[in-house]
Amino acid sequence: MIRLAIDYEHSDRTWWEAGGQDLWESLLDEPDAGAVVVDDSIARSWLASASSLPGWEGTGHEYAPHPIQSSDFDPEDPDGA
């Protein structure tokens, strides 16, 4: 399982305005969720689509390179903190 989460440190809005908002919302069960846990195959497919949109690459800081961060889901730490 993979946890996908909005990276609030990535302040550029290009990706969101280029279709990222709709793509993100397509994953959510709850409106306005900041994170979601999905199967690995869904995450890989979703990240491939996300990375094809303008603003995914080259618009963030070194410490926040993409609008969405991905990490392995740890059931012992469901908030990913």
C-alpha positions in Angstrom: 0.0 0.0 0.0 1.2 3.5 -0.8 0.2 6.7 0.9 -0.2 9.7 -1.4 -0.4 13.1 0.3 -0.5 16.8 -0.7 2.9 18.3 -0.1 2.0 21.7 1.3 5.6 22.8 1.1 5.3 22.7 -2.7 3.7 26.1 -3.2 3.5 26.3 -7.0 0.0 26.0 -8.3 0.8 25.0 -12.0 0.2 21.3 -11.5 -3.1 21.8 -9.7 -4.4 24.2 -12.4 -3.2 22.0 -15.3 -5.5 19.1 -14.3 -3.9 17.9 -11.0 -6.8 19.1 -8.9 -9.2 16.8 -10.9 -6.7 14.0 -10.9 -6.3 14.2 -7.1 -10.0 14.4 -6.4 -10.5 11.2 -8.5 -8.7 9.3 -5.8 -10.6 10.6 -2.8 -13.4 9.0 -0.9 -13.7 12.1 1.3 -13.8 15.6 -0.3 -10.9 17.8 0.7 -8.8 14.9 2.0 -5.1 15.7 2.2 -4.0 12.1 1.9 -5.1 8.8 0.7 -3.8 5.2 0.9 -4.1 3.1 -2.3 -2.8 -0.2 -3.7 0.7 -0.1 -5.2 -0.6 -0.6 -8.8 -3.1 2.3 -8.5 -0.4 4.5 -7.0 2.0 3.7 -9.9 -0.6 4.4 -12.5 -1.8 7.6 -10.8 1.8 8.9 -10.3 2.5 8.2 -14.0 -0.6 10.4 -14.9 0.3 13.0 -12.4 3.9 13.3 -13.6 2.7 13.9 -17.2 1.0 17.2 -16.2 2.8 20.5 -16.4 4.1 21.6 -13.0 5.0 18.2 -11.6 8.7 18.5 -12.3 10.9 21.6 -11.8 8.5 23.9 -9.9 9.1 22.9 -6.3 11.9 23.3 -3.8 14.5 20.6 -3.4 12.8 19.5 -0.2 9.4 19.5 -1.9 9.9 18.6 -5.5 6.4 17.5 -6.4 2.9 18.7 -5.4 2.1 15.2 -4.1 4.4 13.0 -2.0 4.3 9.2 -2.0 5.5 6.9 0.7 5.0 3.3 1.8 2.0 3.0 4.1 2.8 2.0 7.6 -0.3 0.7 9.4 1.5 1.5 12.7 1.6 5.2 11.7 -1.6 5.8 9.7 -1.1 9.6 9.6 2.4 9.2 8.1 3.9 11.5 10.7 
